[in-house]
Amino acid sequence: MPRKTDGIEFEIHPRPTKGEDGKPLLYVRPAKGRKKSFKDLETFCNKYWGLRTGELQQVMDVVMEVVGLWLSDGYRVETPLGSFAPKLKLMGEHTDPKTIHGRDVRYAGIEFIPSKEFVKEGGQNREGYRKSQEPVGNSQMHDQQAMDEALRRSMRLGYTTIPEFMIYSGLKRDSAKAYLDSLCQGEHPRLWKVRESRRWLYFPKKDKAKE
């Protein structure tokens, strides 16, 4: 059966919580690496919407300056894309409003709420969805066979390190470290580790006698 090549490509990732079978519950998100630059937007608008070269950039520069000015004065600014508003953060812990002064408040970024029209335009997906064929996230951590193979391949020097194991397992650094450390624990650990300068070396347990 031919693989689907259109629609929104999505990745599958594990959540912290587990299902009834003891495995992590999963969630999906758009595949990484799929993006369009502002240059792509300009080129598209010039070609299909009749805008002159540089016209879109000029409009965006003006909008950013004016909207930024109003946001700095505390206004919520409504646009066809949605509304923008400043976010504020209260420093410290307060229970009495009388103790709060202007010096206790900090600027914390910009809140964006998309308009209904913009959400509708962005949600007009007519091609369905397709699953990414690449291993993503750290879901492979729960595939014992894959992890055993990654560990075996990373032991080419008789030991492995966190960066080396990351290459073969596809795990991010924190997850790779957590996995290797877990193999050093329990009543029958598979690995033991030694600190060398600024890195950890992980040896098969059977090699401990050679230390």
PyMOL commands that set and color helices and strands:
alter all, ss='L'
color gray80, all
select helices_A, chain A and resi 38-48+55-72+97-99+102-104+116-122+139-142+144-154+162-169+173-182+205-210
alter helices_A, ss='H'
color red, helices_A
select strands_A, chain A and resi 8-18+24-30+77-78+82-90+105-114+129-131+191-196+199-204
alter strands_A, ss='S'
color yellow, strands_A
deselect
rebuild
show_as cartoon
